[in-house]
Amino acid sequence: MSETKKILLISHEASLSGAPILVLSLLKKLKQQRKDYTIDVLLLRPGQLYEDFAKLSDNKILVANHFNQSLSFVNRNFKKLQNAFFPKQENKEEQIEKVTGKLLQNNYDLVYANTAETLEWTIPFYKKNIPTIVAIHELTFGMESSYPKDFILKNISNVSMIIAGSNAVAENLINRYNADPKKVTAIHSFVDEKLEIQKGKEQIKKELNIPESDIILGIASSQELRKGTDLVPLLVKKISDKTDINFKFINLGGSSKSGPVKCSKIDAEKLGVEDKIIYVDHNKTPNDYINIFDIFLLLSREDPFPLVMLTAAKLQKPIVAFDKSGGAVEFLENGHGVLAPYLDLDTMADEVVKLMKDSGLRKTYGESINKRLENEYSDKELTNKIFTLIDSFL
């Protein structure tokens, strides 16, 4: 492989969230270990990690701002007026054709795309017989938030290979969307071997005014229905009713100005648990906060294989999640974590209280999931699998 190979990497955005962080980490490792590859980057949307992607792109980074989805009534009617008086703007399909048409002139040897949202952008390359790999992390809700089911059924196999972020994702692609099993391989998401901690536990607790004796529970998540963040106040109420142990629940993620967080605060106040919950806005140092958790919770209704779960495992936190929720099940099953029946907050509260009462049990679960992470989900092993797959098409 002495000849230089040209790769186009497509990411749906450059936000401080799981999928962009994962592919950015992969890109860094690819640049370090494959000196004979030149890599260009296409971002469908920008974000906080834009500069990080730009530094790793061998040529000028390209951003495609085109999505006009989920327009409000006012915006939709404004668009009608705008189209009546001004030249017609490009729609999504026209934008894709225009951008990919330019990129096709670069004669890439491979296209690597990240998330289901990028699938439509890879099809023009696939039709030109350029190998395409699409890493899909989404389950049903995520898939059908990006495309109608009919589109997925028609196009899911118009790729050279799909990397499914978990076994749950692979099974869903094959069973629900009829993906070609020969084109689907499950390679789990991973976190870097070393996690950065900017502030120590004592400093964070002091900043949040948390007494040293309090047990700290928490989630780290975007604030949305799929992630189950609406369940926080009710769960905290149930935990509070079941124990006299002093605790604080950290809801890490989103923005205090957003609707979901405002609604959660109102629920907490009405349930009389507002003093138990600390809302921390999404920030660039989430590990600092997860590091002070005594118990990490995943309230997701659907989550393929969340990176934040792996971060918690790296930090040796006992993890509690719902059964039937996706990748957490295959990570925590067989006694590596606690799985409560789907959306059963009473049982989840019972399990959390059990952990709150027993520091030894918390330590056992934390060490167990950390050991599993190191043995079965190491970043080196998983990145090597992806690199081997990439190499096979070049």
DOLODREN-713151 format. One line per 2 residues: their letters; for each residue x negated, y negated, z negated of C-alpha. Coordinates in nm, 4 decimals, decimal comma, padded with zeros to 6 digits. Layout:
! DOLODREN-713151
A = X Y Z  ...;
***
This chain:
! DOLODREN-713151
MS = 00,0000 00,0000 00,0000  -00,2773 -00,2438 00,0884;
ET = -00,0526 -00,4347 00,3308  00,1335 -00,7248 00,1700;
KK = 00,5044 -00,6550 00,1281  00,7687 -00,9279 00,1127;
IL = 01,0494 -00,8972 -00,1411  01,3530 -01,1179 -00,1934;
LI = 01,4871 -01,1158 -00,5482  01,8456 -01,2353 -00,5960;
SH = 01,9850 -01,3274 -00,9394  02,3422 -01,4432 -00,9940;
EA = 02,2149 -01,7249 -01,2174  01,9288 -01,8410 -01,4370;
SL = 02,1167 -01,8674 -01,7656  01,9893 -01,7654 -02,1081;
SG = 02,1887 -01,4431 -02,0986  02,1195 -01,0720 -02,0742;
AP = 02,1052 -01,0038 -01,6991  01,8885 -01,3048 -01,6001;
IL = 01,6549 -01,2460 -01,8953  01,6198 -00,8812 -01,7925;
VL = 01,5420 -00,9503 -01,4270  01,3045 -01,2335 -01,5210;
SL = 01,1118 -00,9915 -01,7423  01,1070 -00,7400 -01,4566;
LK = 00,9823 -01,0082 -01,2177  00,6963 -01,1020 -01,4513;
KL = 00,5868 -00,7389 -01,4787  00,6198 -00,6859 -01,1043;
KQ = 00,3939 -00,9861 -01,0363  00,1365 -00,8530 -01,2816;
QR = 00,1337 -00,4931 -01,1609  00,1968 -00,5249 -00,7858;
KD = -00,0526 -00,7771 -00,6510  00,0245 -00,6775 -00,2917;
YT = 00,3880 -00,7939 -00,3157  00,4978 -01,1494 -00,2381;
ID = 00,8298 -01,2373 -00,3967  01,0816 -01,5079 -00,3134;
VL = 01,3726 -01,5899 -00,5430  01,7326 -01,6766 -00,4574;
LL = 01,9528 -01,7941 -00,7449  02,3248 -01,8119 -00,6822;
RP = 02,3445 -02,0654 -00,9651  02,0771 -02,2474 -01,1671;
GQ = 02,0438 -02,2497 -01,5468  01,8033 -02,2918 -01,8376;
LY = 01,5627 -02,0332 -01,6948  01,5326 -02,2030 -01,3553;
ED = 01,1762 -02,3236 -01,4161  01,0716 -01,9762 -01,5324;
FA = 01,1987 -01,8229 -01,2086  01,0457 -02,1040 -01,0013;
KL = 00,6995 -02,0447 -01,1450  00,7127 -01,6798 -01,0398;
SD = 00,8435 -01,7354 -00,6890  00,5653 -01,7220 -00,4288;
NK = 00,7444 -01,9711 -00,2075  01,0061 -02,2390 -00,2652;
IL = 01,2882 -02,1129 -00,4882  01,6351 -02,1344 -00,3339;
VA = 01,9562 -02,2073 -00,5237  02,2952 -02,1464 -00,3621;
NH = 02,5596 -02,3612 -00,5320  02,8764 -02,2576 -00,3611;
FN = 03,1228 -02,0909 -00,5936  03,4600 -02,2662 -00,5894;
QS = 03,6376 -02,0048 -00,7989  03,8920 -02,0467 -01,0773;
LS = 03,9914 -02,3992 -00,9745  04,2490 -02,5709 -01,1962;
FV = 04,5803 -02,6939 -01,0502  04,4482 -03,0505 -01,0361;
NR = 04,1268 -02,9443 -00,8638  04,3099 -02,7270 -00,6134;
NF = 04,5317 -03,0171 -00,5110  04,2345 -03,2519 -00,5013;
KK = 04,0668 -03,0076 -00,2644  04,3694 -03,0294 -00,0355;
LQ = 04,3439 -03,4085 -00,0272  03,9700 -03,3905 00,0191;
NA = 04,0051 -03,1548 00,3139  04,2666 -03,3847 00,4696;
FF = 04,0384 -03,6876 00,4723  03,6883 -03,5392 00,4866;
PK = 03,5240 -03,2673 00,6953  03,5912 -02,9146 00,5779;
QE = 03,3384 -02,7871 00,3252  03,1772 -02,4463 00,3582;
NK = 03,3619 -02,1635 00,1906  03,1872 -01,8793 00,0136;
EE = 03,1625 -01,6542 00,3195  03,0225 -01,9362 00,5331;
QI = 02,7697 -02,0236 00,2654  02,6531 -01,6626 00,2407;
EK = 02,6204 -01,6382 00,6196  02,4257 -01,9638 00,6369;
VT = 02,1848 -01,8887 00,3508  02,1210 -01,5244 00,4373;
GK = 02,0828 -01,6192 00,8045  01,7898 -01,8428 00,7120;
LL = 01,6412 -01,5862 00,4777  01,6598 -01,3105 00,7367;
QN = 01,4050 -01,5056 00,9393  01,1487 -01,4297 00,6658;
NY = 01,1484 -01,0597 00,7575  01,1675 -00,9202 00,4071;
DL = 01,0672 -00,5615 00,3465  01,3096 -00,5229 00,0555;
VY = 01,5879 -00,7090 -00,1243  01,6305 -00,6561 -00,4990;
AN = 01,9535 -00,8037 -00,6368  02,0702 -00,8277 -00,9963;
TA = 02,4356 -00,7906 -01,1107  02,7472 -00,6928 -00,9193;
ET = 02,8070 -01,0558 -00,8250  02,5108 -01,0406 -00,5860;
LE = 02,6429 -00,7398 -00,3927  02,8061 -00,9493 -00,1208;
WT = 02,4774 -01,1330 -00,0645  02,2854 -00,8134 00,0057;
IP = 02,5157 -00,6777 00,2759  02,3753 -00,8927 00,5634;
FY = 02,0278 -00,7544 00,4856  02,1528 -00,3961 00,4625;
KK = 02,3220 -00,4326 00,8005  01,9833 -00,5351 00,9443;
NI = 01,8318 -00,2124 00,8082  01,6406 -00,3908 00,5312;
PT = 01,6314 -00,1749 00,2161  01,8513 -00,3197 -00,0590;
IV = 01,8539 -00,2323 -00,4274  02,1330 -00,3744 -00,6431;
AI = 02,1099 -00,3511 -01,0217  02,4650 -00,3366 -01,1548;
HE = 02,5273 -00,3882 -01,5258  02,9032 -00,4372 -01,5170;
LT = 03,1904 -00,2070 -01,6017  03,5473 -00,2484 -01,4729;
FG = 03,6248 -00,5943 -01,6118  03,2960 -00,7379 -01,4935;
ME = 03,3175 -00,5745 -01,1511  03,6711 -00,6880 -01,0811;
SS = 03,6020 -01,0363 -01,2122  03,3574 -01,0724 -00,9224;
YP = 03,5524 -00,8970 -00,6462  03,8927 -00,7423 -00,5712;
KD = 03,8901 -00,3674 -00,6184  03,9496 -00,3106 -00,2442;
FI = 03,6325 -00,5045 -00,1589  03,4294 -00,2947 -00,4031;
LK = 03,5699 00,0303 -00,2657  03,4812 -00,0815 00,0864;
NI = 03,1321 -00,2116 00,0153  02,9887 -00,0414 -00,2934;
SN = 02,7937 00,2060 -00,0821  02,6673 -00,0565 00,1649;
VS = 02,3364 -00,0604 -00,0212  02,0260 00,1551 -00,0143;
MI = 02,0348 00,2204 -00,3885  02,2237 00,1086 -00,6998;
IA = 02,0511 00,0913 -01,0362  02,3221 00,1387 -01,2979;
GS = 02,2413 -00,0242 -01,6319  02,3743 00,2736 -01,8280;
NA = 02,5315 00,6146 -01,7785  02,8702 00,4554 -01,8449;
VA = 02,8140 00,2136 -01,5563  02,7013 00,4924 -01,3224;
EN = 03,0045 00,7063 -01,4011  03,2386 00,4108 -01,3541;
LI = 03,0892 00,3233 -01,0146  03,1246 00,6813 -00,8923;
NR = 03,4626 00,7686 -01,0463  03,6503 00,4385 -01,0060;
YN = 03,4902 00,2893 -00,6954  03,3794 00,6030 -00,5065;
AD = 03,0154 00,5010 -00,4933  02,7948 00,7579 -00,3233;
PK = 02,6386 00,9557 -00,6124  02,3189 00,9916 -00,4069;
KV = 02,2853 00,6139 -00,4071  02,3341 00,5671 -00,7834;
TA = 02,0643 00,6133 -01,0454  02,1013 00,5175 -01,4114;
IH = 01,8087 00,3206 -01,5542  01,8921 00,1594 -01,8847;
SF = 01,8290 -00,2042 -01,9657  01,5308 -00,2804 -02,1879;
VD = 01,3759 -00,5490 -02,4066  01,0127 -00,6524 -02,4016;
EK = 00,7783 -00,4666 -02,6321  00,7097 -00,7814 -02,8347;
LE = 00,9907 -01,0053 -02,9543  00,9162 -01,3677 -03,0311;
IQ = 01,0237 -01,5019 -03,3714  00,9784 -01,8774 -03,4076;
KG = 01,1078 -01,9282 -03,7624  01,0857 -01,6945 -04,0611;
KE = 01,3843 -01,5561 -04,2502  01,3498 -01,7947 -04,5437;
QI = 01,3456 -02,1006 -04,3212  01,6549 -01,9944 -04,1249;
KK = 01,8473 -01,9104 -04,4414  01,7533 -02,2468 -04,5890;
EL = 01,8681 -02,4299 -04,2763  02,2016 -02,2465 -04,2884;
NI = 02,2396 -02,2864 -04,6680  02,2706 -01,9118 -04,7229;
PE = 02,1957 -01,7907 -05,0780  01,9176 -01,5332 -05,0932;
SD = 02,1503 -01,2768 -05,2543  02,4155 -01,2881 -04,9800;
II = 02,4490 -01,0012 -04,7342  02,4345 -01,1333 -04,3784;
LG = 02,6540 -00,9864 -04,1066  02,6591 -01,1157 -03,7534;
IA = 02,7148 -01,1015 -03,3819  02,5206 -01,2634 -03,0978;
SS = 02,7345 -01,3081 -02,7908  02,8916 -01,5341 -02,5356;
QE = 03,2320 -01,6315 -02,6702  03,4860 -01,4515 -02,4563;
LR = 03,7670 -01,1997 -02,4700  03,5600 -00,9147 -02,3227;
KG = 03,3009 -00,9599 -02,5965  03,5679 -00,9411 -02,8687;
TD = 03,4580 -01,2630 -03,0356  03,8234 -01,3483 -03,0987;
LV = 03,8253 -01,0635 -03,3533  03,5672 -01,2233 -03,5853;
PL = 03,7987 -01,4135 -03,8258  04,0332 -01,1173 -03,8726;
LV = 03,7453 -00,8750 -03,9277  03,5866 -01,1105 -04,1801;
KK = 03,9222 -01,1347 -04,3591  03,9504 -00,7561 -04,3792;
IS = 03,5926 -00,7215 -04,5079  03,6519 -00,9935 -04,7650;
DK = 03,9653 -00,8162 -04,8894  03,7754 -00,4885 -04,9318;
TD = 03,4736 -00,6075 -05,1321  03,3575 -00,8623 -05,3883;
IN = 03,0040 -00,8625 -05,2471  02,8985 -01,2104 -05,1395;
FK = 02,8330 -01,2272 -04,7675  02,8090 -01,4599 -04,4730;
FI = 02,9054 -01,3782 -04,1159  02,7023 -01,5515 -03,8447;
NL = 02,8825 -01,6016 -03,5151  02,5917 -01,6743 -03,2841;
GG = 02,6703 -01,7897 -02,9321  02,8790 -02,0232 -02,7231;
SS = 02,9271 -02,3881 -02,8108  03,1111 -02,5605 -03,0939;
KS = 03,2775 -02,7698 -02,8221  03,4219 -02,4684 -02,6396;
GP = 03,7813 -02,3509 -02,6683  03,7056 -01,9995 -02,7987;
VK = 03,4885 -02,1314 -03,0831  03,7396 -02,4016 -03,1749;
CS = 04,0176 -02,1431 -03,1797  03,8062 -01,9075 -03,3921;
KI = 03,7461 -02,1830 -03,6456  04,1186 -02,2543 -03,6666;
DA = 04,1907 -01,8827 -03,7206  03,9231 -01,8659 -03,9908;
EK = 04,0758 -02,1631 -04,1691  04,4286 -02,0207 -04,1546;
LG = 04,3006 -01,6841 -04,2828  04,1132 -01,8544 -04,5660;
VE = 03,7685 -01,7260 -04,4624  03,6165 -02,0423 -04,3134;
DK = 03,3589 -02,0466 -04,5951  03,2429 -01,6967 -04,4940;
II = 03,1659 -01,7711 -04,1272  02,8752 -01,9748 -03,9932;
YV = 02,8993 -02,0754 -03,6274  02,5639 -02,1191 -03,4547;
DH = 02,5600 -02,2543 -03,0998  02,3823 -02,0659 -02,8219;
NK = 02,0140 -02,1586 -02,8293  01,6715 -02,0571 -02,7014;
TP = 01,5691 -01,8731 -03,0207  01,8483 -01,6197 -03,0890;
ND = 01,5981 -01,3661 -03,2245  01,5319 -01,5944 -03,5226;
YI = 01,8937 -01,5556 -03,6313  01,9343 -01,1863 -03,5517;
NI = 01,6207 -01,1307 -03,7593  01,8053 -01,2392 -04,0780;
FD = 02,1045 -01,0101 -04,0204  02,1463 -00,7205 -04,2625;
IF = 02,4063 -00,5626 -04,0320  02,4501 -00,6249 -03,6592;
LL = 02,7965 -00,5929 -03,5076  02,9102 -00,5443 -03,1483;
LS = 03,2770 -00,6311 -03,1096  03,2848 -00,5927 -02,7320;
RE = 03,5851 -00,4382 -02,5679  03,3621 -00,3621 -02,2705;
DP = 02,9840 -00,3969 -02,2520  02,7611 -00,1944 -02,0167;
FP = 02,4386 -00,1847 -02,2207  02,3895 -00,5186 -02,3975;
LV = 02,0330 -00,6437 -02,4353  02,1213 -00,8020 -02,7674;
ML = 02,1950 -00,4535 -02,9023  01,8424 -00,3502 -02,8060;
TA = 01,7049 -00,6623 -02,9731  01,8840 -00,5674 -03,2936;
AK = 01,7403 -00,2156 -03,2662  01,3937 -00,3614 -03,2134;
LQ = 01,4400 -00,5587 -03,5353  01,5573 -00,2405 -03,7149;
KP = 01,9111 -00,3575 -03,7811  02,1903 -00,1076 -03,8441;
IV = 02,4428 -00,1469 -03,5631  02,8210 -00,1119 -03,5782;
AF = 03,0292 -00,1053 -03,2566  03,3547 00,0248 -03,1110;
DK = 03,3913 00,3626 -02,9477  03,5000 00,3579 -02,5792;
SG = 03,3291 00,0196 -02,5312  03,0582 00,1182 -02,2846;
GA = 02,6831 00,1608 -02,3218  02,6762 00,1112 -02,6981;
VE = 02,8347 00,4534 -02,7361  02,5516 00,6403 -02,5614;
FL = 02,2946 00,4377 -02,7563  02,4486 00,4796 -03,1032;
EN = 02,6041 00,8254 -03,0820  02,4723 01,1262 -03,2719;
GH = 02,4198 00,9313 -03,5906  02,1977 00,6530 -03,4592;
GV = 02,4577 00,3898 -03,5440  02,8189 00,3483 -03,6541;
LA = 03,1051 00,3777 -03,4046  03,4521 00,2734 -03,5164;
PY = 03,7623 00,3757 -03,3190  03,8390 00,1304 -03,0398;
LD = 03,9624 -00,2033 -03,1805  04,0264 -00,0430 -03,5215;
LD = 03,9249 -00,3359 -03,7426  04,0332 -00,1625 -04,0645;
TM = 03,7958 00,1287 -04,0056  03,5210 -00,1042 -03,8886;
AD = 03,5618 -00,3122 -04,2051  03,5401 00,0052 -04,4165;
EV = 03,2168 00,1069 -04,2402  03,0668 -00,2401 -04,2810;
VK = 03,1489 -00,2475 -04,6528  02,9906 00,0964 -04,6909;
LM = 02,6697 -00,0431 -04,5393  02,6893 -00,3590 -04,7488;
KD = 02,6945 -00,1494 -05,0650  02,4017 00,0745 -04,9699;
SG = 02,0690 -00,0856 -04,8733  01,9175 00,2615 -04,8304;
LR = 02,1805 00,3514 -04,5721  02,1158 00,0274 -04,3865;
KT = 01,7446 00,1066 -04,3793  01,8069 00,4613 -04,2546;
YG = 02,0233 00,3441 -03,9642  01,7818 00,0628 -03,8803;
ES = 01,4810 00,2939 -03,8675  01,6741 00,5585 -03,6728;
IN = 01,7878 00,3245 -03,3943  01,4456 00,1615 -03,3748;
KR = 01,2831 00,5028 -03,3330  01,5293 00,5923 -03,0581;
LE = 01,4555 00,2632 -02,8821  01,0807 00,3256 -02,8897;
NE = 01,1064 00,6911 -02,7832  01,3779 00,6777 -02,5174;
YS = 01,4196 00,3171 -02,4054  01,0697 00,1726 -02,4002;
DK = 01,0233 -00,1182 -02,1605  00,7136 00,0435 -02,0093;
EL = 00,8898 00,3685 -01,9212  01,1992 00,1989 -01,7805;
TN = 01,0119 -00,0640 -01,5767  00,7925 00,2111 -01,4304;
KI = 01,1079 00,3901 -01,3125  01,2253 00,0726 -01,1380;
FT = 00,8820 00,0080 -00,9852  00,8640 00,3655 -00,8562;
LI = 01,2050 00,3179 -00,6955  01,0958 -00,0096 -00,5343;
DS = 00,7728 00,1486 -00,4115  00,9691 00,4318 -00,2502;
FL = 01,1384 00,1890 -00,0106  00,8192 00,0061 00,0882;
***
